[in-house]
């Protein structure tokens, strides 16, 4: 049974991981 708390935590983790991946990709592509 999925509670609202678990859904919010999963959403926050997904957003954080996507942000981290995009940030790492941005840094790797723009190394000067």
CHARMM-style PDB file with segment names, atoms N, HN, CA, C and O in Angstrom:
ATOM      1  N   UNK     1       0.846  -1.199   0.000  1.00  0.00      PROA
ATOM      2  CA  UNK     1       0.000   0.000   0.000  1.00  0.00      PROA
ATOM      3  C   UNK     1       0.885   1.254   0.000  1.00  0.00      PROA
ATOM      4  O   UNK     1       1.669   1.479   0.922  1.00  0.00      PROA
ATOM      5  N   UNK     2       0.742   2.043  -1.033  1.00  0.00      PROA
ATOM      6  HN  UNK     2       0.105   1.860  -1.782  1.00  0.00      PROA
ATOM      7  CA  UNK     2       1.593   3.213  -1.202  1.00  0.00      PROA
ATOM      8  C   UNK     2       0.937   4.436  -0.576  1.00  0.00      PROA
ATOM      9  O   UNK     2      -0.144   4.861  -0.984  1.00  0.00      PROA
ATOM     10  N   UNK     3       1.613   4.987   0.418  1.00  0.00      PROA
ATOM     11  HN  UNK     3       2.491   4.642   0.749  1.00  0.00      PROA
ATOM     12  CA  UNK     3       1.072   6.166   1.083  1.00  0.00      PROA
ATOM     13  C   UNK     3       1.555   7.428   0.386  1.00  0.00      PROA
ATOM     14  O   UNK     3       2.449   7.374  -0.458  1.00  0.00      PROA
ATOM     15  N   UNK     4       0.962   8.563   0.740  1.00  0.00      PROA
ATOM     16  HN  UNK     4       0.236   8.606   1.425  1.00  0.00      PROA
ATOM     17  CA  UNK     4       1.352   9.836   0.130  1.00  0.00      PROA
ATOM     18  C   UNK     4       2.803  10.166   0.476  1.00  0.00      PROA
ATOM     19  O   UNK     4       3.521  10.748  -0.337  1.00  0.00      PROA
ATOM     20  N   UNK     5       3.230   9.798   1.673  1.00  0.00      PROA
ATOM     21  HN  UNK     5       2.647   9.325   2.333  1.00  0.00      PROA
ATOM     22  CA  UNK     5       4.603  10.060   2.099  1.00  0.00      PROA
ATOM     23  C   UNK     5       5.611   9.323   1.231  1.00  0.00      PROA
ATOM     24  O   UNK     5       6.616   9.886   0.797  1.00  0.00      PROA
ATOM     25  N   UNK     6       5.315   8.042   0.986  1.00  0.00      PROA
ATOM     26  HN  UNK     6       4.498   7.585   1.338  1.00  0.00      PROA
ATOM     27  CA  UNK     6       6.211   7.262   0.143  1.00  0.00      PROA
ATOM     28  C   UNK     6       6.235   7.802  -1.283  1.00  0.00      PROA
ATOM     29  O   UNK     6       7.291   7.835  -1.914  1.00  0.00      PROA
ATOM     30  N   UNK     7       5.102   8.217  -1.786  1.00  0.00      PROA
ATOM     31  HN  UNK     7       4.244   8.190  -1.274  1.00  0.00      PROA
ATOM     32  CA  UNK     7       5.034   8.763  -3.144  1.00  0.00      PROA
ATOM     33  C   UNK     7       5.844  10.057  -3.233  1.00  0.00      PROA
ATOM     34  O   UNK     7       6.550  10.288  -4.215  1.00  0.00      PROA
ATOM     35  N   UNK     8       5.737  10.896  -2.202  1.00  0.00      PROA
ATOM     36  HN  UNK     8       5.163  10.708  -1.405  1.00  0.00      PROA
ATOM     37  CA  UNK     8       6.469  12.162  -2.199  1.00  0.00      PROA
ATOM     38  C   UNK     8       7.974  11.907  -2.135  1.00  0.00      PROA
ATOM     39  O   UNK     8       8.754  12.586  -2.804  1.00  0.00      PROA
ATOM     40  N   UNK     9       8.378  10.922  -1.327  1.00  0.00      PROA
ATOM     41  HN  UNK     9       7.744  10.370  -0.784  1.00  0.00      PROA
ATOM     42  CA  UNK     9       9.797  10.591  -1.207  1.00  0.00      PROA
ATOM     43  C   UNK     9      10.336  10.040  -2.527  1.00  0.00      PROA
ATOM     44  O   UNK     9      11.427  10.406  -2.963  1.00  0.00      PROA
ATOM     45  N   UNK    10       9.558   9.156  -3.156  1.00  0.00      PROA
ATOM     46  HN  UNK    10       8.672   8.859  -2.801  1.00  0.00      PROA
ATOM     47  CA  UNK    10       9.984   8.596  -4.438  1.00  0.00      PROA
ATOM     48  C   UNK    10      10.097   9.675  -5.497  1.00  0.00      PROA
ATOM     49  O   UNK    10      11.029   9.663  -6.300  1.00  0.00      PROA
ATOM     50  N   UNK    11       9.159  10.605  -5.506  1.00  0.00      PROA
ATOM     51  HN  UNK    11       8.401  10.614  -4.854  1.00  0.00      PROA
ATOM     52  CA  UNK    11       9.183  11.691  -6.482  1.00  0.00      PROA
ATOM     53  C   UNK    11      10.395  12.583  -6.249  1.00  0.00      PROA
ATOM     54  O   UNK    11      11.071  12.981  -7.198  1.00  0.00      PROA
ATOM     55  N   UNK    12      10.667  12.897  -4.982  1.00  0.00      PROA
ATOM     56  HN  UNK    12      10.118  12.574  -4.212  1.00  0.00      PROA
ATOM     57  CA  UNK    12      11.814  13.749  -4.651  1.00  0.00      PROA
ATOM     58  C   UNK    12      13.127  13.066  -5.054  1.00  0.00      PROA
ATOM     59  O   UNK    12      14.032  13.715  -5.580  1.00  0.00      PROA
ATOM     60  N   UNK    13      13.226  11.765  -4.808  1.00  0.00      PROA
ATOM     61  HN  UNK    13      12.492  11.238  -4.381  1.00  0.00      PROA
ATOM     62  CA  UNK    13      14.440  11.037  -5.182  1.00  0.00      PROA
ATOM     63  C   UNK    13      14.621  10.999  -6.691  1.00  0.00      PROA
ATOM     64  O   UNK    13      15.737  11.136  -7.192  1.00  0.00      PROA
ATOM     65  N   UNK    14      13.512  10.810  -7.422  1.00  0.00      PROA
ATOM     66  HN  UNK    14      12.606  10.699  -7.015  1.00  0.00      PROA
ATOM     67  CA  UNK    14      13.589  10.766  -8.873  1.00  0.00      PROA
ATOM     68  C   UNK    14      14.019  12.117  -9.433  1.00  0.00      PROA
ATOM     69  O   UNK    14      14.865  12.179 -10.325  1.00  0.00      PROA
ATOM     70  N   UNK    15      13.445  13.193  -8.917  1.00  0.00      PROA
ATOM     71  HN  UNK    15      12.758  13.143  -8.192  1.00  0.00      PROA
ATOM     72  CA  UNK    15      13.805  14.536  -9.376  1.00  0.00      PROA
ATOM     73  C   UNK    15      15.268  14.835  -9.035  1.00  0.00      PROA
ATOM     74  O   UNK    15      15.998  15.396  -9.852  1.00  0.00      PROA
ATOM     75  N   UNK    16      15.688  14.459  -7.832  1.00  0.00      PROA
ATOM     76  HN  UNK    16      15.095  14.003  -7.169  1.00  0.00      PROA
ATOM     77  CA  UNK    16      17.066  14.712  -7.415  1.00  0.00      PROA
ATOM     78  C   UNK    16      18.058  13.943  -8.284  1.00  0.00      PROA
ATOM     79  O   UNK    16      19.103  14.479  -8.651  1.00  0.00      PROA
ATOM     80  N   UNK    17      17.741  12.697  -8.613  1.00  0.00      PROA
ATOM     81  HN  UNK    17      16.891  12.262  -8.314  1.00  0.00      PROA
ATOM     82  CA  UNK    17      18.642  11.898  -9.441  1.00  0.00      PROA
ATOM     83  C   UNK    17      18.702  12.436 -10.868  1.00  0.00      PROA
ATOM     84  O   UNK    17      19.768  12.459 -11.484  1.00  0.00      PROA
ATOM     85  N   UNK    18      17.554  12.870 -11.392  1.00  0.00      PROA
ATOM     86  HN  UNK    18      16.688  12.851 -10.892  1.00  0.00      PROA
ATOM     87  CA  UNK    18      17.543  13.452 -12.737  1.00  0.00      PROA
ATOM     88  C   UNK    18      18.344  14.744 -12.771  1.00  0.00      PROA
ATOM     89  O   UNK    18      19.071  15.005 -13.730  1.00  0.00      PROA
ATOM     90  N   UNK    19      18.210  15.554 -11.723  1.00  0.00      PROA
ATOM     91  HN  UNK    19      17.620  15.342 -10.944  1.00  0.00      PROA
ATOM     92  CA  UNK    19      18.957  16.804 -11.642  1.00  0.00      PROA
ATOM     93  C   UNK    19      20.455  16.535 -11.547  1.00  0.00      PROA
ATOM     94  O   UNK    19      21.258  17.213 -12.187  1.00  0.00      PROA
ATOM     95  N   UNK    20      20.825  15.538 -10.742  1.00  0.00      PROA
ATOM     96  HN  UNK    20      20.172  14.986 -10.222  1.00  0.00      PROA
ATOM     97  CA  UNK    20      22.235  15.201 -10.582  1.00  0.00      PROA
ATOM     98  C   UNK    20      22.831  14.695 -11.892  1.00  0.00      PROA
ATOM     99  O   UNK    20      23.958  15.046 -12.244  1.00  0.00      PROA
ATOM    100  N   UNK    21      22.075  13.871 -12.611  1.00  0.00      PROA
ATOM    101  HN  UNK    21      21.160  13.585 -12.325  1.00  0.00      PROA
ATOM    102  CA  UNK    21      22.546  13.332 -13.885  1.00  0.00      PROA
ATOM    103  C   UNK    21      22.728  14.445 -14.907  1.00  0.00      PROA
ATOM    104  O   UNK    21      23.734  14.486 -15.615  1.00  0.00      PROA
ATOM    105  N   UNK    22      21.761  15.344 -14.982  1.00  0.00      PROA
ATOM    106  HN  UNK    22      20.944  15.311 -14.406  1.00  0.00      PROA
ATOM    107  CA  UNK    22      21.858  16.436 -15.948  1.00  0.00      PROA
ATOM    108  C   UNK    22      23.004  17.379 -15.592  1.00  0.00      PROA
ATOM    109  O   UNK    22      23.690  17.893 -16.475  1.00  0.00      PROA
ATOM    110  N   UNK    23      23.209  17.604 -14.288  1.00  0.00      PROA
ATOM    111  HN  UNK    23      22.652  17.187 -13.571  1.00  0.00      PROA
ATOM    112  CA  UNK    23      24.300  18.470 -13.858  1.00  0.00      PROA
ATOM    113  C   UNK    23      25.655  17.843 -14.182  1.00  0.00      PROA
ATOM    114  O   UNK    23      26.565  18.528 -14.649  1.00  0.00      PROA
ATOM    115  N   UNK    24      25.786  16.538 -13.933  1.00  0.00      PROA
ATOM    116  HN  UNK    24      25.046  15.981 -13.554  1.00  0.00      PROA
ATOM    117  CA  UNK    24      27.033  15.846 -14.257  1.00  0.00      PROA
ATOM    118  C   UNK    24      27.289  15.868 -15.753  1.00  0.00      PROA
ATOM    119  O   UNK    24      28.420  16.074 -16.194  1.00  0.00      PROA
ATOM    120  N   UNK    25      26.228  15.654 -16.540  1.00  0.00      PROA
ATOM    121  HN  UNK    25      25.309  15.487 -16.183  1.00  0.00      PROA
ATOM    122  CA  UNK    25      26.364  15.648 -17.987  1.00  0.00      PROA
ATOM    123  C   UNK    25      26.780  17.028 -18.485  1.00  0.00      PROA
ATOM    124  O   UNK    25      27.609  17.146 -19.388  1.00  0.00      PROA
ATOM    125  N   UNK    26      26.198  18.072 -17.889  1.00  0.00      PROA
ATOM    126  HN  UNK    26      25.524  17.976 -17.156  1.00  0.00      PROA
ATOM    127  CA  UNK    26      26.536  19.447 -18.270  1.00  0.00      PROA
ATOM    128  C   UNK    26      28.000  19.749 -17.966  1.00  0.00      PROA
ATOM    129  O   UNK    26      28.696  20.371 -18.769  1.00  0.00      PROA
ATOM    130  N   UNK    27      28.461  19.300 -16.792  1.00  0.00      PROA
ATOM    131  HN  UNK    27      27.896  18.796 -16.140  1.00  0.00      PROA
ATOM    132  CA  UNK    27      29.850  19.545 -16.427  1.00  0.00      PROA
ATOM    133  C   UNK    27      30.808  18.763 -17.310  1.00  0.00      PROA
ATOM    134  O   UNK    27      31.875  19.265 -17.664  1.00  0.00      PROA
ATOM    135  N   UNK    28      30.436  17.534 -17.671  1.00  0.00      PROA
ATOM    136  HN  UNK    28      29.569  17.126 -17.384  1.00  0.00      PROA
ATOM    137  CA  UNK    28      31.308  16.717 -18.515  1.00  0.00      PROA
ATOM    138  C   UNK    28      31.388  17.271 -19.932  1.00  0.00      PROA
ATOM    139  O   UNK    28      32.437  17.202 -20.572  1.00  0.00      PROA
ATOM    140  N   UNK    29      30.276  17.823 -20.422  1.00  0.00      PROA
ATOM    141  HN  UNK    29      29.423  17.879 -19.902  1.00  0.00      PROA
ATOM    142  CA  UNK    29      30.275  18.348 -21.791  1.00  0.00      PROA
ATOM    143  C   UNK    29      30.973  19.694 -21.880  1.00  0.00      PROA
ATOM    144  O   UNK    29      31.482  20.059 -22.940  1.00  0.00      PROA
ATOM    145  N   UNK    30      31.003  20.438 -20.776  1.00  0.00      PROA
ATOM    146  HN  UNK    30      30.590  20.141 -19.916  1.00  0.00      PROA
ATOM    147  CA  UNK    30      31.571  21.785 -20.815  1.00  0.00      PROA
ATOM    148  C   UNK    30      32.863  21.887 -20.012  1.00  0.00      PROA
ATOM    149  O   UNK    30      33.036  22.804 -19.209  1.00  0.00      PROA
ATOM    150  N   UNK    31      33.763  20.938 -20.239  1.00  0.00      PROA
ATOM    151  HN  UNK    31      33.622  20.194 -20.892  1.00  0.00      PROA
ATOM    152  CA  UNK    31      35.055  20.989 -19.546  1.00  0.00      PROA
ATOM    153  C   UNK    31      36.030  21.805 -20.371  1.00  0.00      PROA
ATOM    154  O   UNK    31      36.388  21.430 -21.488  1.00  0.00      PROA
ATOM    155  N   UNK    32      36.453  22.918 -19.812  1.00  0.00      PROA
ATOM    156  HN  UNK    32      36.162  23.223 -18.905  1.00  0.00      PROA
ATOM    157  CA  UNK    32      37.404  23.797 -20.510  1.00  0.00      PROA
ATOM    158  C   UNK    32      38.654  23.995 -19.664  1.00  0.00      PROA
ATOM    159  OT1 UNK    32      39.574  24.702 -20.077  1.00  0.00      PROA
TER     160      UNK     32
END
